């Protein structure tokens, strides 16, 4: 891990494959996901189209080669690697550094 401030979020096992959990990291609502291949990503939890803190409850999958979450509100897809909305080029959610140490997911500062 780098010099970022890291927050322990939960055990890796607490995040289902193709699922997500919500966490509060330094006062920010963060959605942490685990994809079908076991990769872990963290993005902002607030859906920028509805303003609701719901992205952690979205549908995890792929669009092409991009791992995505589709918002449960209006179904826009967000690239889990970059936070970019794949349905509106002008919209992006924050991304966060993620590290798994001894089976525990840690989230760092926004990117």
N, C-alpha and C positions, 0 to 999 in steps of 0.2 A: 504494500500500500504506500501511497505517496504522502506528502505532507498535508493533504486534505484532512478535514475533520470527518471522521467516519462514524456512522450511527448503525449499531446492530439493530436489524429489523426483525428477523425471525429465523428459525431453523429452515434450511433449504427444503426439508421434507414438508413444511407447512404450506408451501406453494405447490398446488397441483400442476402436473404437466398440462400445458395449454390453458393455464389459469393465472390469476393474479391476486394480489393482496394489496391493501392500502396501508400506508404508514405515514406518520408525521416525522419529517426530517428537518431539523432546524426551523420549525414553524411552517414548513411547506408540505402540502398534501402530495404524496408521491405514490405512484402505482408501480408495483414490482411484479414482473412476469417471469414465468418459466415456460419456454417453448418446448415443442415435442422432442427436440434433440437435447434438452436439458440446459440450454443456454439461458442466462438470467439477464434481464434488462430492467431499467427503471426510467420512467418518464413522469412528467407532471400528471396528477390525477384529475385535474379540472378539464372537462370537455369545453374547449373554447367556443363552441357553437351554442351550447345551452347554459354554460356557467355552472353546471352541476359537477360535483366532485364524484365522478362515476366511472372513469376510464378503467379502474381496476376490475370492474365487473363486466368489461367488454369481452367480445369473442376474439380469442387468440388464434391466429392462423398465418397463412402466407399469401402474399400477392406477388406472383412471379417468384423471385428469389428473396424478396424482402419479408422478414418477420413483421407481422402487424397485429394491432389490436383495433377492432371496430367498435366504436362507441355504442353503448347500449341505448343512447338517446336518438341520434339521427343517422347512425351507421357509418359516419365518415371513418376511414381507415388511417391509422397513424403508424409510420415506420418506427419500430421499437429501437432501431439503431440510431436514428437521427431526430426523432420527434416530428418529422415532416408529415403534414397531412397529404395523403396521396390523392385526395379528391379536391383540394384547393391549395394551389402552390403558394398562396399568400399566408398560410396558417401553419404554425409550428408550435409544439409544446416543448417545455424544457426537458432535457435529458440529464441523467445523473450517472456518475461512475458507480460501478457495482463490483464487489469483491466477495467471494465466498471463502471464509476462513474457518477451518475445523467444523464444516457443516452449517455455519451460520452466515446468513446473507447480511452484508454491510453495504450501506449506501453513502456515497460521498457527495461533494458539492455539485451544483448544477453546471452543465456544459453548454 
